[in-house]
Amino acid sequence: MTDIFRSILPSSAWQKDEPLSSHCTFKIGGNADYFARPEDEASFTELIIAVKKKGIPYCVIGGGSNILFSDKGFRGIVITTQGLKNIEIDGEKMTAGSGAMLPIVSLKAQKSSLDGMRFMCGIPGSIGGGVFMNAGAYGGEFADILVSSRYFDIEKGEICTLSASEHDFSYRHSSYMEHPERIILSADFALRYGDPEEIKAECDCLLKKRAEKQPLEYPSAGSTFKRYPGFFTAQLIDECGLKGYSIGGAQVSEKHAGFVINRGGASASDVLALIEHIKFVIREKHGIDIECEIRFIGEK
């Protein structure tokens, strides 16, 4: 394994026996055998090809904001896209690498007098994750502004482009979810010129609302469950008397019932048990099955 890294990455771009709790917003997870941060597309795709050829288990992550790592860690290599963080602007068009963080991309747009990315100013994720799940907030989502995305096809060993319509966007869904062989590299967005001061004022307002309503003071993976058609999931959880309910160090936030938080020392097992309990109670009381929004990585 180390021979692969040394031939592709500088020594500073990979670690052995790396704690995954340091690479996700939940601050939970065991160690990965190896963790790598390719610094550009060439080394990123070369590394993927090399580990696939060797049959080494691997997974790709972005900002780690919508995932829960196993307490057992990951046997293989975890590869982050965070080195793919380039942002380029050409008129009203923006191109951003999959590892670029959404608040930074939103700020770049605002400072360039480009509107359309206000909704992502407080989302603690990456461009790749945003495209993958059609992330959104406060009335906006990726489907509104995305023109195309580029991806590396692991099976073909090629870099390809997907048009907006080919993403099959819907609520927290894109076609990438059905194609694990496709790894997002970058995305193009169609924005529009606007008043930077007005955009900033709106972003400041959204950030204030987020701070007032969400438990940002605790580690979490963001909103835990998807909306159920016709219901506000957080309201259902609250009405079931689960606000503040905890298992181990995992707790349903007292501030916003839609968030499962790490109150301190929570394990992945605590979080999973709490999620299952919430789903069970809502099924028993309302007869519906809510769906978890968080991606779990590793062995349970």
N, C-alpha and C positions, 0 to 999 in steps of 0.2 A: 504493500500500500504506500509506504513512504517513498518508494522509488517513483511512483506515479506523481505524487505531489512535487517532488524535487525537480522533475522534468518539465512541469507545467507552471507551478506557482512559486513565488518567492517564499522564503521561510516564514515571513510575517503573515502570510495569507492562509495558513492552516494550523490547526492544533490537534493534538491527540488527547483523548479522554476529556473532552470538553463538556462542562456543565450546561445543559440546555436551558436551565432556569435563567441563565444570563441572556438568553436569546429569544425570550417571549415576554409579552406584557403581563402574563399571569404569574411570572416568577416561580414557575413550577416545572419540575422535570429532572430526570436522572441524567447521566452523562452519555454523550455520543462517543462511539469509538474514535471518530474523526469529525472535524468540523472545518469547512473550507469556505473562503471568501474570494472567489475569482474576481480580478480587478477589471476585466473587460469581456466583451462577448466572445472573443477568440479563445481566451483561456477557459471561459465558462463552458463553451461547447466542446472544447478539446477534453476537458475534465469529464464531462458527461459521457462522451464517447469511450474514454479510457476505462472508466469504472464499469460501464455497461459491458464492454468487451471482456473484462475480468470477472464479470458476474458478481460484483460487489453490491450489496443492497445500498440504496441511497434514497434520499428524499430531498426535495427542493423547497425552501421557504423564502418568504420575503421579510417583512418587518416583524413577523411573529405576533401579530396583534389579534389574530382570530384562530389561534391554535392552542391545544393543550398537549404537552409532551407527557409521555408515560413516565411513571416513577422509575421504571426500569431503564429509561433512556432509549437509545437507538443503536442497535447492532449493525454498524455499517458507517456510512458517511452522510452527514447533513450538509447540504450545500446551500448557501444563501445567495440571493441575487443582489445584495446590498451594494456590491461594487458596480452594478449597472445603473448608475444614478445620474447619467447625463441628461440635461434638459436643453433643448434647442427651440428657438422661436423664429418663425419666418412669417412676418405679417400677422395674420390672425390664426395661424396654424402653430401648434405646439407639438413637439415630439419629446417624450419622456421615457427613460429607461425603466424597466420593470422594478428596479430596486429603489427608485426615487420615492421618498416619503411624501405622502399626500399633503401635509401641511406646508412642506417646503415648495412643492409644485404649485399649490394654491397661492402662496406668497409671491412666487416668481411671476405668476400670471398677473396678480394684482399690481406689482411694481412695474410691469410692462404694459399697464393700462388695458389688460385683457380680462374680459368678464366671462363667466360660465363655470368657474370652479369654486364659487363661494361655498357650496355645500360641503366640500371636502376639507375645509380649513382646519377642522378639529378631529378628523378621522385619523387615528394613529396607525395607519396601514401604509402599504406601498402601492405603486401603480399596478404591478402585476397582480397583487391580491384584489385590488379594486376592479380590474377588468374581469378577473376570474369569477368573482361573485356578484358583479354588477353592484358594487357598493354604492350606498346613497345615504343622504340625511337631509332633513329640513326641505323636502320637496324636490331635491335634485338627485340624479344618479348618473352613473357612467354612460348608460345608454343614450342620454341626452346630448352628449358632446363627442363621443368616440367616432372617429372616422375609420380607423383600421388598427390592427395590431400585427406585430411580427412575432413569430414563434419558432422554436427549434423543434423539429419533428425527430424524436429519438429513433423511431423505427426506420425512417428514411435517411436520417443523417443530414437533413437539409433545413435551411432557414426558409420559412414560407410566410405569406401574408394573408390575413383574414379580413375581409371587408366588414363593415358595421352590421349589415344584414345577416352575415354568416355567423355572427355571435349568438344568434337566437336568444337575445336578452329577454328576461322576464324578472320578476321580483327575486332578487338575490340569486340569480342564475345566469350562466352563460354556457355556450356549447363546450367550453373548455372543461367543464365538469364531466362531460362524457368522453373526453379524450385525454387521458392521463399521459399519453405519449407526446403531447404538445406542451412545451414549456415557454411561457410568455417572455419575450425579450424586451419589447418596447411597444409603445402605443402612440398613435397620432390623434390629436384632438382639434376640433373646429371651434374656435372661440370667437369673440366679437369685441371690438374696442368699447371701452367704457371709461367712466370717471374713476380713477384709482382711489380717490378719497371716499367716494360713495361706496365702492367695493370694500374698502378697509373698514368703514363704519359698519357695514352689514356683517362682515366677518367678525368684528369685535363683538357685535350683538349676539351672533350665533355662539361664539366661544363662551360668552357670559352665560347664556342659557344652558349650554352643556355643563358648565361648572356648577350651576345652581341645581340642575336636575339629576346629574349623573354622579356616581361615586368615584370620581377621578382620584380621590386620595388613597384608594386601595388598588392593588393589582387585580386585573381582570382581563377577560378576552373580549370586552365590549358586550354588546347585547347578546345574551345567551341563546335566546330562541327566536325563530322566525315568527312573523305575524301569522296568525291563523285567520283565514278569510272570514270577515265579519266580526272579528274580535281583536281587542288589544291584549296581547298575551300578558304584558306586565299587570294589567288590570285583573285578569283572570287569576294570576298568581297571588295578587294582593287580596282579592276577594276570598280566596281559599285559606286565608290566614297564614300564608307562608312567608310574608315579609319578615326578615330577621331570623328565619329558621336556619339552623346550621347543622352541619355534620363535620366533625373535626374542625379544621381551620377554614373550611369553605362555608360561606353564608349567603343567603339571599339578601341582597342589600336592603337596608332599612330606608335608604334614600330613594331607590328605584328598584322595584321588584323584578324588573327585566334583566337585572345583572346578578350573576353569581360572582362573588368577590373572594379574594384571598385575604382573610382577616389577619393572617400571620401563621406561617408554618403549614399551610394547607398542602395536602398531597393531591396528586391526580386522582387517586382512589376516592378521596373525600369529595372532590368536584363531581366525579362520575356518579357517585352514590347519591349526591344531592340532586343532580339533574334527573336521575331515574325516579327519585322520590317525588319531585315536582311533577313530572309527567304522569306518574301513577295517580297522584291526588287529583289532578285536573281531569284525567280520564274517568276517575270514579265520580267526580262531582258534576262534570259537564258533558261527559261522553264523547270527548274529542281527543285526538292525539296531536300534541304540539311537537314541532320538529326542532331539534337542536341546531344552532347555526355554527357551532364551534367544530373545527376539524381536529380530530384526535390522531396523534402520531406515535407509533410504537406499540409495544405489547401491553395488553391489559392485565 
